[in-house]
């Protein structure tokens, strides 16, 4: 059962996996939000854990940064470990229409990557998030009275993008925020028959230059984690 990237045993993962980019964030979630969490994989320190939340089995594992890393782990979780639902939880840079600390449920993801065009033999492929997961996440945020935005994100291969006017065009197209993984995750899920969602917290704002401090990150990310867990 183990792959060269994931050394977990058969049955080690739950059907639903929370997927933060940072493996240390996965460890934090396991220790603070999941009951009875045990480490199930640690290849290259890409840590993964499985336990329960409100009596339901759930896993959390780091995805790494960027579409290639995220796609690699997502594919193996789906095809080798039978994972049905993958929920990315991460930070994003906000654009017009958002403010610092906002939570965004990303139902679609544009990208400058070529991975999804390649999936459709050179034609544009527009994978989206699972409607059922998005609905559950939105309803969870509503129950907890956490403000939430629903819309499109942009998954970039560049952290420092060379196209100077790209942000202007993204805002014109009503894209809410920029991150680096969702488009790849949505594409993998579509290709291999799983459900995917991205829940993001605006940790810094492209236009204003504002950024969350450590205390604000803790609170903001905890809210996002709670919403993700409520989709199980």
ROMAR-134862 format. One line per 2 residues: number of its first residue (from 1); for each residue x, y, z of N, C-alpha, C. Coordinates in nm, 3 decimals, decimal comma, always signed. Atoms other than C-alpha are relative to their C-alpha. Last residue first. Layout:
# ROMAR-134862
NUM = X:Y:Z:X:Y:Z:X:Y:Z ~ ...
This chain:
# ROMAR-134862
232 = -0,016:+0,146:-0,001:-1,739:+1,566:+0,744:-0,137:-0,068:+0,012 ~ +0,050:+0,055:+0,128:-1,819:+1,927:+0,641:+0,002:-0,153:+0,000
230 = +0,145:+0,015:-0,004:-1,794:+2,047:+1,004:-0,058:-0,054:-0,132 ~ +0,035:+0,122:-0,074:-1,421:+1,979:+1,001:-0,151:-0,024:+0,003
228 = -0,037:+0,118:+0,079:-1,370:+2,237:+0,726:-0,040:-0,128:+0,070 ~ +0,095:+0,009:+0,110:-1,565:+2,502:+0,919:+0,030:-0,124:-0,085
226 = +0,129:+0,042:-0,055:-1,361:+2,439:+1,234:-0,102:-0,019:-0,111 ~ -0,014:+0,142:-0,034:-1,035:+2,460:+1,038:-0,132:-0,054:+0,053
224 = +0,000:+0,073:+0,126:-1,138:+2,795:+0,886:+0,008:-0,152:+0,024 ~ +0,136:-0,006:+0,053:-1,222:+2,934:+1,227:-0,013:-0,080:-0,129
222 = +0,081:+0,091:-0,082:-0,889:+2,814:+1,364:-0,144:-0,001:-0,048 ~ -0,021:+0,135:+0,051:-0,710:+2,982:+1,073:-0,081:-0,101:+0,080
220 = +0,056:+0,014:+0,134:-0,856:+3,318:+1,161:+0,012:-0,140:-0,054 ~ +0,145:-0,007:-0,008:-0,788:+3,292:+1,534:-0,064:-0,027:-0,137
218 = +0,047:+0,111:-0,083:-0,429:+3,174:+1,497:-0,151:-0,005:+0,004 ~ -0,009:+0,123:+0,079:-0,360:+3,409:+1,208:-0,057:-0,118:+0,078
216 = +0,110:-0,004:+0,097:-0,487:+3,705:+1,411:+0,000:-0,125:-0,087 ~ +0,124:+0,023:-0,076:-0,253:+3,616:+1,699:-0,121:-0,005:-0,095
214 = +0,006:+0,140:-0,043:+0,046:+3,578:+1,465:-0,129:-0,031:+0,075 ~ -0,107:+0,035:-0,093:-0,015:+3,908:+1,287:-0,021:-0,142:+0,051
212 = +0,040:+0,045:-0,132:-0,234:+3,929:+0,978:+0,121:-0,025:+0,087 ~ -0,026:+0,141:-0,025:-0,099:+4,128:+0,686:-0,042:-0,035:+0,142
210 = +0,024:+0,048:-0,136:-0,194:+4,461:+0,529:+0,032:-0,149:+0,011 ~ -0,126:+0,033:-0,065:-0,030:+4,568:+0,202:-0,016:-0,048:+0,143
208 = -0,025:-0,088:-0,114:-0,350:+4,743:+0,096:+0,135:-0,024:+0,066 ~ +0,019:-0,142:+0,026:-0,381:+4,604:-0,255:+0,044:+0,089:+0,117
206 = -0,086:-0,045:+0,108:-0,238:+4,253:-0,225:-0,006:+0,151:-0,016 ~ +0,080:-0,062:+0,106:-0,396:+4,186:+0,113:+0,093:+0,062:-0,103
204 = -0,062:-0,127:+0,039:-0,246:+3,939:+0,358:-0,078:+0,055:-0,118 ~ -0,104:-0,026:-0,101:-0,382:+3,643:+0,553:+0,079:+0,126:-0,031
202 = -0,081:-0,110:+0,052:-0,710:+3,616:+0,363:+0,100:+0,042:+0,108 ~ +0,005:-0,118:-0,084:-0,829:+3,277:+0,486:+0,090:+0,107:-0,058
200 = -0,118:-0,084:-0,011:-0,904:+3,000:+0,240:-0,025:+0,116:+0,096 ~ +0,043:-0,103:-0,094:-1,139:+2,704:+0,216:+0,123:+0,081:+0,036
198 = -0,103:-0,085:-0,059:-1,070:+2,495:-0,093:-0,066:+0,104:+0,089 ~ +0,042:-0,134:-0,038:-1,292:+2,203:-0,190:+0,122:+0,076:+0,051
196 = -0,100:-0,092:-0,052:-1,250:+1,864:-0,351:-0,062:+0,136:+0,030 ~ +0,056:-0,133:-0,027:-1,459:+1,557:-0,426:+0,108:+0,088:+0,061
194 = +0,017:-0,037:-0,141:-1,312:+1,245:-0,587:-0,064:+0,138:+0,011 ~ +0,131:+0,029:-0,054:-1,341:+1,078:-0,929:-0,019:+0,026:+0,148
192 = +0,002:+0,129:-0,070:-0,980:+1,050:-1,042:-0,129:-0,026:+0,079 ~ -0,058:+0,108:+0,079:-0,966:+1,320:-1,309:-0,020:-0,136:+0,065
190 = +0,084:+0,026:+0,117:-1,205:+1,558:-1,134:+0,051:-0,121:-0,078 ~ +0,126:+0,057:-0,047:-1,021:+1,529:-0,802:-0,092:-0,033:-0,116
188 = -0,026:+0,139:-0,041:-0,686:+1,583:-0,972:-0,130:-0,067:+0,044 ~ -0,025:+0,080:+0,120:-0,816:+1,895:-1,147:+0,024:-0,146:+0,032
186 = +0,128:+0,020:+0,068:-0,968:+2,043:-0,831:+0,017:-0,087:-0,124 ~ +0,081:+0,092:-0,079:-0,641:+1,988:-0,644:-0,132:-0,029:-0,070
184 = -0,057:+0,134:+0,013:-0,437:+2,152:-0,918:-0,081:-0,104:+0,073 ~ +0,027:+0,045:+0,137:-0,667:+2,453:-0,935:+0,056:-0,139:-0,025
182 = +0,137:+0,047:+0,020:-0,661:+2,484:-0,554:-0,027:-0,053:-0,140 ~ +0,026:+0,143:+0,007:-0,283:+2,493:-0,500:-0,138:-0,042:-0,053
180 = -0,092:+0,074:+0,085:-0,105:+2,830:-0,517:-0,035:-0,148:-0,021 ~ -0,070:+0,103:-0,078:-0,313:+3,114:-0,372:+0,076:-0,088:-0,098
178 = -0,106:+0,075:+0,067:-0,458:+3,442:-0,503:+0,061:-0,100:+0,098 ~ -0,128:+0,015:-0,069:-0,786:+3,600:-0,395:+0,096:-0,086:-0,081
176 = -0,006:-0,052:-0,136:-1,135:+3,715:-0,488:+0,140:-0,001:+0,060 ~ -0,076:+0,099:-0,077:-1,146:+3,682:-0,867:+0,029:+0,060:+0,138
174 = +0,062:+0,034:-0,128:-1,419:+3,914:-0,997:+0,067:-0,117:+0,072 ~ +0,071:+0,126:+0,020:-1,293:+3,917:-1,359:-0,061:-0,054:+0,130
172 = +0,103:-0,025:+0,101:-1,196:+4,285:-1,334:-0,087:-0,123:-0,021 ~ +0,106:-0,074:-0,068:-1,011:+4,198:-1,014:-0,115:+0,032:-0,095
170 = +0,068:+0,093:-0,090:-0,812:+3,935:-1,200:-0,116:+0,068:+0,071 ~ +0,087:+0,083:+0,082:-0,730:+4,185:-1,476:-0,078:-0,101:+0,086
168 = +0,108:-0,083:+0,053:-0,594:+4,443:-1,234:-0,100:-0,085:-0,078 ~ +0,094:-0,024:-0,110:-0,395:+4,174:-1,051:-0,118:+0,084:-0,048
166 = +0,086:+0,117:-0,019:-0,236:+4,061:-1,378:-0,103:+0,023:+0,110 ~ +0,141:-0,043:-0,007:-0,105:+4,408:-1,466:-0,096:-0,115:+0,025
164 = +0,025:-0,115:-0,086:+0,262:+4,346:-1,383:-0,147:+0,033:+0,016 ~ +0,095:-0,077:+0,081:+0,305:+3,996:-1,520:-0,055:+0,114:+0,085
162 = -0,065:-0,095:+0,090:+0,624:+3,866:-1,351:-0,095:+0,086:-0,083 ~ +0,044:+0,015:+0,139:+0,446:+3,707:-1,052:+0,062:+0,105:-0,091
160 = -0,031:-0,135:+0,046:+0,636:+3,675:-0,725:-0,028:+0,002:-0,150 ~ +0,026:-0,079:-0,120:+0,472:+3,368:-0,570:+0,028:+0,147:-0,031
158 = -0,096:-0,101:-0,043:+0,448:+3,224:-0,918:-0,042:+0,059:+0,133 ~ -0,129:+0,067:-0,011:+0,275:+2,898:-1,014:+0,108:+0,096:+0,050
156 = -0,115:-0,043:+0,079:-0,049:+3,077:-0,939:+0,121:-0,090:+0,022 ~ -0,113:+0,083:-0,047:-0,386:+2,946:-0,830:+0,121:+0,028:-0,088
154 = -0,100:+0,019:+0,106:-0,650:+3,219:-0,876:+0,117:-0,076:+0,060 ~ -0,137:-0,036:-0,035:-0,963:+3,215:-0,660:+0,090:-0,018:-0,122
152 = -0,113:+0,054:+0,075:-1,331:+3,223:-0,747:+0,133:+0,046:+0,057 ~ -0,033:-0,045:+0,134:-1,639:+3,270:-0,533:+0,125:-0,065:-0,054
150 = -0,002:+0,115:+0,090:-1,799:+3,237:-0,192:+0,030:+0,051:-0,140 ~ +0,022:-0,035:+0,140:-1,732:+3,484:+0,088:+0,008:-0,127:-0,083
148 = -0,064:+0,081:+0,103:-1,769:+3,400:+0,458:-0,036:+0,054:-0,138 ~ +0,018:-0,059:+0,133:-1,849:+3,580:+0,782:+0,078:-0,080:-0,105
146 = -0,127:-0,046:+0,054:-1,841:+3,335:+1,074:-0,026:+0,061:-0,138 ~ +0,002:-0,145:+0,019:-2,180:+3,314:+1,246:+0,137:+0,054:-0,037
144 = -0,096:-0,055:-0,096:-2,107:+2,958:+1,364:+0,007:+0,153:-0,006 ~ +0,037:+0,042:-0,135:-2,419:+2,830:+1,194:+0,088:+0,063:+0,106
142 = +0,122:-0,071:-0,038:-2,346:+3,038:+0,882:-0,041:-0,036:+0,144 ~ -0,039:-0,137:-0,031:-1,990:+2,905:+0,862:-0,120:+0,083:+0,046
140 = -0,073:+0,004:-0,126:-2,123:+2,549:+0,885:+0,044:+0,140:+0,042 ~ +0,098:+0,014:-0,108:-2,382:+2,622:+0,615:+0,067:-0,006:+0,137
138 = +0,072:-0,127:-0,012:-2,112:+2,752:+0,383:-0,100:-0,006:+0,115 ~ -0,091:-0,097:-0,059:-1,893:+2,448:+0,448:-0,069:+0,134:+0,021
136 = -0,020:+0,033:-0,140:-2,180:+2,206:+0,387:+0,090:+0,103:+0,070 ~ +0,125:-0,028:-0,069:-2,272:+2,382:+0,063:+0,013:-0,028:+0,150
134 = +0,012:-0,146:-0,010:-1,912:+2,384:-0,057:-0,126:+0,039:+0,077 ~ -0,095:-0,047:-0,101:-1,876:+2,013:+0,021:-0,011:+0,150:+0,021
132 = +0,044:+0,052:-0,130:-2,197:+1,930:-0,168:+0,094:+0,047:+0,111 ~ +0,113:-0,081:-0,048:-2,108:+2,157:-0,461:-0,042:-0,045:+0,141
130 = +0,120:+0,079:-0,023:-1,769:+1,987:-0,501:-0,110:+0,090:+0,057 ~ +0,011:+0,067:-0,129:-1,517:+2,244:-0,620:-0,128:-0,083:+0,003
128 = +0,053:-0,078:-0,112:-1,470:+2,326:-0,984:+0,001:-0,081:+0,127 ~ +0,052:+0,079:-0,112:-1,263:+2,200:-1,273:-0,050:+0,091:+0,111
126 = +0,034:-0,085:-0,114:-1,235:+2,430:-1,576:-0,059:-0,083:+0,113 ~ +0,083:+0,081:-0,089:-1,054:+2,249:-1,858:-0,023:+0,082:+0,126
124 = +0,024:-0,051:-0,135:-0,920:+2,457:-2,146:-0,091:-0,094:+0,077 ~ +0,112:-0,093:-0,010:-0,816:+2,244:-2,443:-0,016:+0,047:+0,144
122 = -0,034:-0,129:+0,057:-0,473:+2,090:-2,496:-0,111:+0,102:+0,001 ~ -0,061:+0,014:+0,133:-0,570:+1,727:-2,448:+0,022:+0,133:-0,069
120 = +0,104:+0,004:+0,102:-0,808:+1,792:-2,158:+0,059:+0,012:-0,140 ~ +0,097:+0,105:-0,031:-0,566:+1,703:-1,877:-0,105:-0,017:-0,110
118 = -0,060:+0,129:+0,039:-0,296:+1,916:-2,041:-0,097:-0,114:+0,024 ~ +0,005:+0,003:+0,147:-0,521:+2,222:-2,013:+0,059:-0,132:-0,050
116 = +0,136:+0,038:+0,036:-0,561:+2,132:-1,645:-0,025:+0,006:-0,150 ~ +0,036:+0,138:-0,034:-0,188:+2,118:-1,580:-0,140:-0,038:-0,046
114 = +0,049:+0,070:+0,119:-0,083:+2,430:-1,775:-0,060:-0,137:+0,033 ~ -0,058:+0,132:+0,022:-0,045:+2,656:-1,472:-0,061:-0,065:-0,124
112 = -0,099:-0,017:+0,106:-0,145:+3,024:-1,496:+0,076:-0,130:-0,027 ~ -0,142:+0,029:-0,024:-0,457:+2,941:-1,300:+0,087:+0,039:-0,118
110 = -0,077:-0,028:+0,121:-0,828:+2,999:-1,249:+0,147:-0,023:+0,030 ~ -0,138:-0,048:-0,010:-0,990:+2,828:-0,952:+0,059:+0,018:-0,140
108 = -0,071:+0,018:+0,127:-1,356:+2,761:-0,885:+0,138:+0,060:+0,013 ~ +0,075:+0,098:+0,078:-1,578:+2,713:-0,580:+0,058:-0,020:-0,139
106 = -0,032:-0,009:+0,143:-1,339:+2,883:-0,340:-0,071:-0,111:-0,077 ~ +0,025:+0,134:+0,053:-1,495:+2,923:+0,003:+0,017:+0,010:-0,150
104 = +0,049:+0,018:+0,136:-1,330:+3,242:+0,126:-0,020:-0,149:-0,027 ~ -0,003:+0,140:+0,039:-1,283:+3,345:+0,490:-0,064:-0,013:-0,138
102 = +0,116:+0,060:+0,064:-1,202:+3,712:+0,546:+0,023:-0,148:-0,027 ~ +0,068:+0,097:-0,088:-0,919:+3,787:+0,790:-0,123:-0,062:-0,063
100 = -0,082:+0,086:-0,085:-0,795:+4,093:+0,591:-0,089:-0,082:+0,095 ~ -0,080:-0,071:-0,100:-1,050:+4,233:+0,352:+0,076:-0,102:+0,084
98 = -0,033:+0,074:-0,122:-1,206:+4,115:+0,031:+0,072:+0,091:+0,097 ~ +0,120:+0,071:-0,044:-1,388:+4,284:-0,256:+0,024:-0,085:+0,123
96 = +0,115:-0,089:-0,018:-1,069:+4,388:-0,433:-0,125:-0,081:+0,037 ~ +0,016:-0,099:+0,106:-0,794:+4,126:-0,389:-0,122:+0,087:+0,031
94 = +0,129:-0,056:+0,036:-0,677:+3,918:-0,094:+0,007:+0,102:-0,112 ~ -0,015:-0,145:+0,011:-0,364:+3,706:-0,078:-0,130:+0,060:-0,052
92 = +0,002:-0,058:+0,134:-0,443:+3,354:+0,035:+0,022:+0,150:+0,010 ~ +0,004:-0,146:+0,003:-0,405:+3,122:+0,331:+0,005:+0,048:-0,143
90 = -0,124:-0,074:+0,012:-0,488:+2,754:+0,355:-0,021:+0,150:+0,000 ~ +0,017:-0,112:-0,093:-0,736:+2,478:+0,405:+0,131:+0,077:+0,001
88 = -0,115:-0,086:-0,023:-0,764:+2,237:+0,114:-0,039:+0,109:+0,099 ~ +0,034:-0,139:-0,024:-1,046:+1,989:+0,159:+0,128:+0,079:+0,028
86 = -0,120:-0,073:-0,042:-1,001:+1,645:+0,008:-0,036:+0,148:+0,010 ~ +0,017:-0,145:-0,013:-1,298:+1,407:-0,010:+0,130:+0,063:+0,047
84 = +0,113:-0,047:+0,081:-1,313:+1,045:-0,128:-0,011:+0,152:-0,003 ~ +0,055:-0,124:-0,053:-0,981:+0,901:-0,008:-0,107:+0,054:-0,095
82 = +0,146:-0,004:+0,001:-0,937:+0,541:-0,123:-0,063:+0,125:+0,058 ~ +0,052:+0,010:-0,135:-0,574:+0,507:-0,017:-0,152:+0,018:+0,009
80 = -0,066:+0,105:-0,078:-0,391:+0,436:-0,342:-0,061:-0,020:+0,138 ~ -0,011:+0,127:+0,074:-0,600:+0,624:-0,601:+0,059:-0,114:+0,083
78 = +0,124:+0,046:+0,065:-0,733:+0,912:-0,392:+0,016:-0,140:-0,058 ~ +0,102:+0,019:-0,102:-0,446:+0,968:-0,149:-0,128:-0,058:-0,061
76 = -0,029:+0,124:-0,071:-0,196:+0,908:-0,429:-0,102:-0,026:+0,112 ~ +0,020:+0,116:+0,088:-0,354:+1,172:-0,652:+0,022:-0,130:+0,075
74 = +0,144:+0,020:+0,018:-0,382:+1,427:-0,372:-0,027:-0,123:-0,085 ~ +0,055:+0,063:-0,121:-0,016:+1,383:-0,277:-0,149:-0,026:-0,014
72 = -0,063:+0,130:-0,023:+0,111:+1,446:-0,630:-0,063:-0,071:+0,119 ~ +0,059:+0,097:+0,092:-0,135:+1,725:-0,702:+0,055:-0,140:+0,023
70 = +0,137:+0,027:-0,040:-0,039:+1,927:-0,393:-0,061:-0,111:-0,086 ~ -0,004:+0,074:-0,126:+0,331:+1,899:-0,474:-0,140:-0,040:+0,043
68 = -0,062:+0,133:+0,015:+0,289:+1,995:-0,839:+0,000:-0,082:+0,127 ~ +0,083:+0,099:+0,067:+0,030:+2,271:-0,769:+0,070:-0,135:-0,016
66 = +0,008:-0,001:+0,145:+0,236:+2,469:-0,521:-0,079:-0,116:-0,058 ~ +0,034:-0,125:+0,066:+0,349:+2,437:-0,161:+0,000:-0,017:-0,151
64 = -0,112:-0,071:+0,059:+0,337:+2,110:+0,033:-0,049:+0,124:-0,073 ~ -0,004:+0,016:+0,146:+0,022:+1,906:+0,076:+0,127:+0,055:-0,062
62 = -0,057:-0,110:+0,075:+0,030:+1,848:+0,451:+0,002:-0,031:-0,149 ~ -0,135:+0,022:+0,053:-0,202:+1,582:+0,589:+0,046:+0,125:-0,073
60 = -0,058:-0,127:+0,040:-0,518:+1,571:+0,800:+0,143:-0,027:-0,045 ~ -0,146:-0,009:+0,010:-0,740:+1,269:+0,848:+0,040:+0,142:-0,037
58 = -0,050:-0,106:+0,087:-1,096:+1,220:+0,969:+0,152:-0,002:-0,001 ~ -0,140:+0,015:+0,038:-1,300:+0,943:+1,131:+0,040:+0,110:-0,099
56 = -0,018:+0,038:+0,139:-1,631:+1,064:+1,275:+0,149:-0,003:-0,035 ~ +0,024:+0,141:+0,022:-1,701:+1,060:+1,649:+0,019:-0,048:-0,143
54 = +0,138:+0,027:-0,036:-1,729:+1,435:+1,683:-0,040:-0,142:-0,037 ~ +0,060:-0,128:-0,035:-1,395:+1,463:+1,505:-0,148:-0,024:+0,020
52 = +0,144:-0,021:+0,015:-1,188:+1,146:+1,492:-0,037:+0,143:+0,036 ~ +0,068:+0,011:-0,128:-0,826:+1,048:+1,436:-0,149:+0,015:-0,023
50 = +0,139:+0,044:+0,004:-0,581:+1,024:+1,147:-0,053:-0,012:+0,141 ~ +0,056:+0,053:-0,124:-0,252:+1,207:+1,095:-0,145:-0,043:-0,023
48 = +0,142:+0,030:+0,011:-0,024:+1,300:+0,805:-0,048:-0,069:+0,126 ~ +0,067:+0,073:-0,107:+0,318:+1,467:+0,805:-0,149:-0,019:-0,028
46 = +0,134:-0,040:+0,042:+0,513:+1,562:+0,496:-0,099:-0,078:+0,086 ~ +0,067:-0,084:-0,100:+0,839:+1,525:+0,690:-0,132:+0,059:-0,050
44 = -0,049:-0,136:+0,024:+1,012:+1,385:+0,379:-0,065:+0,102:+0,094 ~ -0,104:-0,004:+0,102:+0,799:+1,071:+0,435:+0,034:+0,145:-0,032
42 = -0,098:-0,104:-0,030:+0,603:+1,115:+0,759:+0,113:+0,007:-0,103 ~ -0,102:-0,013:+0,104:+0,284:+0,910:+0,737:+0,094:+0,114:+0,034
40 = +0,008:+0,113:+0,092:+0,024:+0,772:+0,978:+0,100:+0,007:-0,114 ~ -0,076:-0,026:+0,123:+0,071:+0,992:+1,285:-0,003:-0,125:-0,088
38 = -0,128:+0,071:+0,006:-0,203:+0,926:+1,538:+0,067:+0,031:-0,133 ~ -0,076:-0,003:+0,126:-0,492:+1,154:+1,632:+0,132:-0,075:+0,013
36 = -0,073:+0,124:+0,017:-0,701:+1,045:+1,928:+0,084:-0,007:-0,126 ~ -0,013:+0,090:-0,115:-0,942:+1,335:+1,896:+0,077:-0,126:-0,038
34 = +0,038:+0,137:+0,032:-0,882:+1,594:+1,625:+0,026:-0,090:+0,120 ~ +0,137:+0,009:+0,049:-0,883:+1,970:+1,681:-0,050:-0,142:-0,018
32 = +0,092:-0,094:-0,064:-0,572:+2,065:+1,879:-0,146:-0,014:-0,041 ~ -0,018:-0,010:-0,145:-0,306:+1,799:+1,819:-0,109:+0,081:+0,069
30 = +0,014:+0,132:-0,062:-0,415:+1,696:+1,470:+0,003:+0,009:+0,152 ~ +0,142:+0,038:+0,009:-0,467:+2,057:+1,363:-0,023:-0,134:+0,069
28 = +0,074:-0,086:-0,091:-0,120:+2,155:+1,488:-0,149:-0,037:+0,001 ~ -0,030:+0,047:-0,135:+0,038:+1,857:+1,311:-0,078:+0,081:+0,104
26 = +0,071:+0,128:-0,013:-0,132:+1,952:+0,984:+0,019:-0,056:+0,141 ~ +0,139:-0,037:-0,026:-0,007:+2,307:+1,039:-0,086:-0,125:+0,012
24 = +0,007:-0,036:-0,142:+0,341:+2,159:+1,074:-0,139:+0,051:+0,037 ~ +0,015:+0,121:-0,082:+0,288:+1,985:+0,739:-0,003:+0,029:+0,150
22 = -0,110:+0,017:-0,095:+0,229:+2,328:+0,578:-0,020:-0,127:+0,082 ~ -0,128:+0,007:+0,069:+0,002:+2,327:+0,272:+0,115:-0,039:+0,092
20 = -0,075:-0,124:-0,008:-0,312:+2,235:+0,462:+0,132:-0,012:-0,075 ~ -0,122:-0,007:+0,079:-0,513:+1,938:+0,330:+0,065:+0,138:+0,010
18 = -0,029:-0,142:+0,002:-0,800:+1,811:+0,543:+0,142:+0,018:-0,050 ~ -0,131:-0,048:-0,042:-0,867:+1,451:+0,442:+0,002:+0,152:-0,009
16 = -0,016:-0,145:+0,012:-1,209:+1,286:+0,422:+0,135:+0,041:+0,057 ~ +0,052:-0,039:+0,132:-1,247:+0,912:+0,350:+0,015:+0,150:-0,024
14 = +0,147:-0,009:+0,006:-1,022:+0,846:+0,649:-0,043:+0,035:-0,141 ~ +0,065:-0,129:+0,020:-0,660:+0,747:+0,599:-0,152:-0,013:+0,003
12 = -0,049:-0,098:-0,097:-0,474:+0,452:+0,748:-0,072:+0,134:-0,010 ~ +0,105:-0,039:-0,093:-0,681:+0,190:+0,568:+0,039:+0,107:+0,098
10 = +0,135:+0,005:+0,057:-0,376:+0,033:+0,406:-0,103:+0,035:+0,107 ~ +0,052:+0,134:+0,026:-0,058:+0,139:+0,583:-0,138:+0,009:-0,063
8 = +0,110:+0,048:-0,085:+0,091:+0,486:+0,553:-0,042:-0,140:-0,040 ~ -0,034:+0,132:-0,056:+0,433:+0,543:+0,394:-0,108:-0,054:+0,094
6 = +0,085:+0,015:-0,117:+0,331:+0,824:+0,156:+0,023:-0,141:+0,057 ~ +0,024:-0,130:-0,062:+0,573:+0,955:-0,108:-0,082:-0,007:+0,127
4 = -0,130:-0,060:-0,030:+0,736:+0,634:-0,239:-0,016:+0,136:+0,069 ~ -0,060:-0,051:+0,123:+0,398:+0,467:-0,206:+0,136:+0,058:+0,036
2 = -0,083:-0,121:-0,007:+0,280:+0,247:+0,081:+0,052:+0,037:-0,137 ~ +0,082:-0,120:+0,000:+0,000:+0,000:+0,000:+0,086:+0,126:+0,000
